[in-house]
Amino acid sequence: MSQEEAMAELESLSGAEFDQRFLELMIAHHRGAVDMAQAELDGGENPQGLELAQKIIDDQQAEITEMEELLPQGL
């Protein structure tokens, strides 16, 4: 889903429905960041790039966990 589609969908929601969908979209977004950072860890060579990739993974995973706990049914 494009960012424009996601924003249009969110604009059509309110209350608990908005909150839940926002969290679902943000979790997916963070998972994409983890995937990209993992690709750097798997194939990168620059020590600073590798360090940054690991920090991104650690930070994004922590945020994913927190957001999943906010969802009523979990993912």
C-alpha positions in Angstrom: 0.0 0.0 0.0 1.4 3.4 -0.9 1.7 6.2 1.6 -1.1 8.1 -0.1 -3.4 5.0 0.1 -2.6 4.5 3.8 -3.3 8.2 4.6 -6.6 8.1 2.7 -7.6 5.0 4.6 -6.7 6.5 7.9 -8.6 9.7 7.1 -11.8 7.6 6.7 -11.5 6.1 10.2 -11.9 7.5 13.7 -11.6 6.4 17.3 -10.5 2.9 18.1 -10.7 1.8 14.4 -8.2 4.6 13.5 -5.9 3.7 16.4 -5.8 0.0 15.5 -5.2 0.6 11.8 -2.5 3.2 12.5 -0.7 0.7 14.7 -1.0 -2.1 12.1 0.4 0.2 9.4 3.2 1.4 11.6 4.1 -2.2 12.6 4.4 -3.1 8.9 6.5 0.1 8.2 8.9 -0.8 11.1 9.1 -4.4 9.9 10.2 -3.1 6.5 13.0 -1.0 8.2 14.1 -4.2 10.0 14.2 -6.1 6.7 16.3 -3.4 5.0 18.7 -3.2 8.0 19.0 -7.0 8.0 20.0 -6.8 4.3 22.8 -4.5 5.3 24.0 -6.8 8.1 23.9 -9.7 5.7 25.8 -8.1 2.8 27.4 -4.9 4.1 31.1 -4.3 4.8 31.3 -0.8 6.2 31.7 -1.1 10.0 29.7 2.1 10.6 26.9 0.9 8.3 26.8 -2.4 10.1 26.6 -0.7 13.5 23.8 1.6 12.3 21.9 -1.4 10.8 22.1 -3.3 14.1 20.9 -0.2 16.0 18.0 0.2 13.6 17.0 -3.4 14.1 17.2 -3.2 17.9 15.2 0.1 18.1 12.6 -0.9 15.6 12.0 -4.3 17.2 11.5 -2.7 20.5 8.9 -0.3 19.0 7.2 -3.2 17.2 6.8 -5.1 20.5 5.4 -2.0 22.2 2.9 -1.4 19.4 1.8 -5.0 19.3 1.1 -4.8 23.0 -1.2 -1.8 22.3 -3.3 -3.8 19.8 -6.4 -5.4 21.3 -6.0 -8.8 19.6 -2.2 -8.7 18.9 -0.7 -9.7 15.6 
